[in-house]
Amino acid sequence: MGRKKRWSEDAGRISFIFIVLLTMIPVPGQSRELQKKVNIPKAGLDACLEQALKNNRRRPASRFALEMAQARHRQALAGYWPRITAQGGFSHLDETLNFDYPARSITLPPDLGGMSIATPEQEVNVLVEKSYTATIEATWLLYDGGMRKGYREQTRGLVDMMKQEVRRTDLEIIDDVKRYYWGAVLAKKLHRVGLDTLARMNATLNLTETMYKEGAGAVKKTDWLNNKVMVDTLVSVVALLEKNRLMSRAALANAMGLSWDQSVEPEDTKIPLWPFPIDMGEIVEKAYAFNPDWAKAEAGLEAAEGALKTAKSGFSPKLALTGDLHKWWPDSDGGLATPENEQGWTFGIGVEIPLFNGMLTVNKIAAARAAIAKIKAEQLLLKEGIGLQVRDVLLSLSAAQKSCDASGNALAAATENRGLNVRAYQNQLVETDDVIQAQLTEALMAAQHYKARYEHVALRSRLDLVVGTEVLKQME
């Protein structure tokens, strides 16, 4: 009686763990695929990654952000070129602009007779009513105290930051696709484990029913009822596993940028196990050269230093060359409308010297220096954070490797034990509980082993995300 009770408790625990393990598949939401049968295309991991990088909807946002940064950088570079503008105009006065020259008396010198000559009052037209003008002006900034250089470094740093954002987005997309791809393989494997276990349990149930009805005495109806409870429980578990398998394929398609009602079946049928030579110091050291967050921080520091140069230029004078060409078409001659005034050019040098601006420049410099100090302090935190992330992933990889080896050995032993128990049960050498427990244990070990292999490949993908794929390619 005590043995029966212990078996009931053990079977309950094994069933619960079995259900939990078989349902831990990384899939989102619901799928229309559950309501209808469709032809699911198959694709390998490389094809899925290529499709994702082509169609994923997260890429355009980061790409447009990069284009904006590049356009701003080109705007900053425009400051090194002269500015040339053309202007044209037409003016119409309400009446002719004139000048009233008053009457006056002019006395000639004695050697000319000393006569006095009276001049009458005269009205002179200075500017006619209608006129057309055209002007081309040019300004070329020669010296600005580093203002343009600062703007150039700021925008170049922004471009580099956006490039790292694009790279981070690509790494995240690749990580998602890898995890969903191998998650779909895991879901398929676990569904197969559930189907195989259910088939064996059904066979055992039929054998148990035959044995107890024949009245051999060793097998009772209670054994058959216990077996039937486990079979019915497994039916519901297998149904849930089928749902997870369908949803995992829909999740993979979604990560590839396909429509919500599409699915993709992975070509692989086994989850690979790639032993990884762990050299923590080397990986952490190289991570600083390839991690997109670290590179983004470096670019942000360059942009902040450019802002400091721009702020310091507020103390420096500005020197520029100016010039223009002009043409004037009056409706009539006379007054200012002389051939000399109708066209011409000017050339000059302009200097602007800042004298006082209410401590504006001083505070801009202080703010820029504080921003640089802030970024450097954040870099120290980021450096430690990257090291901790790499350490966590590598330690998890080591544990996953050991778990894969141990669960593989346990699966082999459980499979052999299940075969021995089934043959012994057919000869009435073991009890029904032993056969059921052996079958559930094999399923549990299979689920643990496949899940450990999935965790291993998922950790490899996470390491790519943390340190960048270049590091792993170099080390391999």
Secondary structure, DSSP 8 states (H G I E B T S, - for coil): -HHHHHHHHHHHHHHHHHHHHHT-----S--GGGTS-----EE-HHHHHHHHHHH-THHHHHHHHHHHHHHHHHHHHGGGS-EEEEEEEEEE-SS-EEEEE--EEEE--GGGT--EEEE--EEEEEE-SEEEEEEEEEEEEEE-TTHHHHHHHHHHHHHHHHHHHHHHHHHHHHHHHHHHHHHHHHHHHHHHHHHHHHHHHHHHHHHHHHHHHTT-SSS-HHHHHHHHHHHHHHHHHHHHHHHHHHHHHHHHHHHTT--TT---EES--S---------HHHHHHHHHHH-HHHHHHHHHHHHHHHHHHHHHGGGS-EEEEEEEEEEEEESS-BTTB-HHHHEEEEEEEEEE-----TTHHHHHHHHHHHHHHHHHHHHHHHHHHHHHHHHHHHHHHHHHHHHHHHHHHHHHHHHHHHHHHHHHHHTT-S-HHHHHHHHHHHHHHHHHHHHHHHHHHHHHHHHHHHH-HHHHHHH-
